[in-house]
Amino acid sequence: MVKIRLRRVGAKKQPSYRVVVADSRSPRDGRFIEVIGFYNPRTEPETVTMKEERALHWLSVGATPTESVVRLLEKHGTLARFERLKQGEPLETLVAEAEEVAQAAADISPKTRREHAAPAAEEPALEPEVAEPETEPAEAGDEARRRQHKIIAFFLSQWKLAPPLRLRTVYSIGINYLRREEQRWLR
């Protein structure tokens, strides 16, 4: 059985795909019969280029597209043209129509999205609410207590640098640090 499916190409964690016609028994990135298109999901909007004539040919001889390729073909308009081809419209007019649609589409930048590498200056960072000590130490001369409040405030302010950590986790790190400091002071 012949299938139209995606073949993964591209570097690690940077996928792009070729739309290929392959035997269903071949592995995903293995042997194929013909490359009929290209798909890059990382551009904004997604880049889809298709050899319309070859896609219509393979669909007419019975190649079955996978679900992801069906989605691409519907978005590109190839399946609607295939239905019109089955009803008797000439292939040349359908291919010419597909070329006009491809030229009318906006030029897509070949640059890929950089979702994970967005600089922090572009997005305003959310400031966590830092719990300031509500009361000052009872005794003005109690320097150790004042130092503890400063250390806790410091660790709470560091929470914005490591947002995956819960505030409770950062607070407990600060408390553990204070306990170690107290033990060192008592020695």
Contacts in CASP RR format, 6 or more apart in sequence:
PFRMAT RR
TARGET T0000
AUTHOR 0000-0000-0000
METHOD contacts of the structure
MODEL  1
MVKIRLRRVGAKKQPSYRVVVADSRSPRDGRFIEVIGFYNPRTEPETVTM
KEERALHWLSVGATPTESVVRLLEKHGTLARFERLKQGEPLETLVAEAEE
VAQAAADISPKTRREHAAPAAEEPALEPEVAEPETEPAEAGDEARRRQHK
IIAFFLSQWKLAPPLRLRTVYSIGINYLRREEQRWLR
1 23 0 8 1.000
1 24 0 8 1.000
1 64 0 8 1.000
2 21 0 8 1.000
2 22 0 8 1.000
2 23 0 8 1.000
2 24 0 8 1.000
2 33 0 8 1.000
2 58 0 8 1.000
2 61 0 8 1.000
2 62 0 8 1.000
2 63 0 8 1.000
2 64 0 8 1.000
3 21 0 8 1.000
3 22 0 8 1.000
3 23 0 8 1.000
3 24 0 8 1.000
3 63 0 8 1.000
3 64 0 8 1.000
3 65 0 8 1.000
3 66 0 8 1.000
4 19 0 8 1.000
4 20 0 8 1.000
4 21 0 8 1.000
4 36 0 8 1.000
4 55 0 8 1.000
4 58 0 8 1.000
4 59 0 8 1.000
4 63 0 8 1.000
4 64 0 8 1.000
4 65 0 8 1.000
4 66 0 8 1.000
4 69 0 8 1.000
5 19 0 8 1.000
5 20 0 8 1.000
5 22 0 8 1.000
5 28 0 8 1.000
5 65 0 8 1.000
5 66 0 8 1.000
5 68 0 8 1.000
5 69 0 8 1.000
6 17 0 8 1.000
6 18 0 8 1.000
6 19 0 8 1.000
6 20 0 8 1.000
6 28 0 8 1.000
6 39 0 8 1.000
6 66 0 8 1.000
6 68 0 8 1.000
6 69 0 8 1.000
7 17 0 8 1.000
7 18 0 8 1.000
7 19 0 8 1.000
7 20 0 8 1.000
7 22 0 8 1.000
7 28 0 8 1.000
7 29 0 8 1.000
7 30 0 8 1.000
7 32 0 8 1.000
7 35 0 8 1.000
8 15 0 8 1.000
8 16 0 8 1.000
8 17 0 8 1.000
8 28 0 8 1.000
8 29 0 8 1.000
9 15 0 8 1.000
9 16 0 8 1.000
9 17 0 8 1.000
9 18 0 8 1.000
9 29 0 8 1.000
10 16 0 8 1.000
14 42 0 8 1.000
14 112 0 8 1.000
15 41 0 8 1.000
15 42 0 8 1.000
16 38 0 8 1.000
16 39 0 8 1.000
16 40 0 8 1.000
16 41 0 8 1.000
16 42 0 8 1.000
17 38 0 8 1.000
17 39 0 8 1.000
17 40 0 8 1.000
17 41 0 8 1.000
18 35 0 8 1.000
18 37 0 8 1.000
18 38 0 8 1.000
18 39 0 8 1.000
19 35 0 8 1.000
19 36 0 8 1.000
19 37 0 8 1.000
19 38 0 8 1.000
19 39 0 8 1.000
19 50 0 8 1.000
19 55 0 8 1.000
19 69 0 8 1.000
19 72 0 8 1.000
20 32 0 8 1.000
20 33 0 8 1.000
20 34 0 8 1.000
20 35 0 8 1.000
20 36 0 8 1.000
20 37 0 8 1.000
21 32 0 8 1.000
21 33 0 8 1.000
21 34 0 8 1.000
21 36 0 8 1.000
21 58 0 8 1.000
21 63 0 8 1.000
22 30 0 8 1.000
22 31 0 8 1.000
22 32 0 8 1.000
22 33 0 8 1.000
23 31 0 8 1.000
23 33 0 8 1.000
26 32 0 8 1.000
34 54 0 8 1.000
34 58 0 8 1.000
36 50 0 8 1.000
36 51 0 8 1.000
36 54 0 8 1.000
36 55 0 8 1.000
36 58 0 8 1.000
37 48 0 8 1.000
37 49 0 8 1.000
37 50 0 8 1.000
37 51 0 8 1.000
37 55 0 8 1.000
38 47 0 8 1.000
38 48 0 8 1.000
38 49 0 8 1.000
38 50 0 8 1.000
39 46 0 8 1.000
39 47 0 8 1.000
39 48 0 8 1.000
39 49 0 8 1.000
39 72 0 8 1.000
40 46 0 8 1.000
40 47 0 8 1.000
40 112 0 8 1.000
42 112 0 8 1.000
42 113 0 8 1.000
43 108 0 8 1.000
43 109 0 8 1.000
43 110 0 8 1.000
43 111 0 8 1.000
43 112 0 8 1.000
43 113 0 8 1.000
44 109 0 8 1.000
44 113 0 8 1.000
45 108 0 8 1.000
47 108 0 8 1.000
47 110 0 8 1.000
48 72 0 8 1.000
48 75 0 8 1.000
48 76 0 8 1.000
49 102 0 8 1.000
50 72 0 8 1.000
50 73 0 8 1.000
50 76 0 8 1.000
50 78 0 8 1.000
50 98 0 8 1.000
52 78 0 8 1.000
52 81 0 8 1.000
52 94 0 8 1.000
52 95 0 8 1.000
52 98 0 8 1.000
52 99 0 8 1.000
53 91 0 8 1.000
53 95 0 8 1.000
55 73 0 8 1.000
55 78 0 8 1.000
56 78 0 8 1.000
56 81 0 8 1.000
56 82 0 8 1.000
56 85 0 8 1.000
56 91 0 8 1.000
56 94 0 8 1.000
56 95 0 8 1.000
59 65 0 8 1.000
59 78 0 8 1.000
59 79 0 8 1.000
59 82 0 8 1.000
60 82 0 8 1.000
60 85 0 8 1.000
60 86 0 8 1.000
65 73 0 8 1.000
70 79 0 8 1.000
73 79 0 8 1.000
73 82 0 8 1.000
74 80 0 8 1.000
77 98 0 8 1.000
77 101 0 8 1.000
78 98 0 8 1.000
81 94 0 8 1.000
81 97 0 8 1.000
81 98 0 8 1.000
84 94 0 8 1.000
85 91 0 8 1.000
85 94 0 8 1.000
125 160 0 8 1.000
126 160 0 8 1.000
127 160 0 8 1.000
128 156 0 8 1.000
128 159 0 8 1.000
128 160 0 8 1.000
128 167 0 8 1.000
130 153 0 8 1.000
130 156 0 8 1.000
130 157 0 8 1.000
130 159 0 8 1.000
131 156 0 8 1.000
132 153 0 8 1.000
133 149 0 8 1.000
133 152 0 8 1.000
133 153 0 8 1.000
137 145 0 8 1.000
137 146 0 8 1.000
137 149 0 8 1.000
139 145 0 8 1.000
144 185 0 8 1.000
148 178 0 8 1.000
151 174 0 8 1.000
151 177 0 8 1.000
151 178 0 8 1.000
151 181 0 8 1.000
152 171 0 8 1.000
152 174 0 8 1.000
152 175 0 8 1.000
152 178 0 8 1.000
155 170 0 8 1.000
155 171 0 8 1.000
155 173 0 8 1.000
155 174 0 8 1.000
155 177 0 8 1.000
156 167 0 8 1.000
156 170 0 8 1.000
156 171 0 8 1.000
158 170 0 8 1.000
159 165 0 8 1.000
159 167 0 8 1.000
159 170 0 8 1.000
162 170 0 8 1.000
END
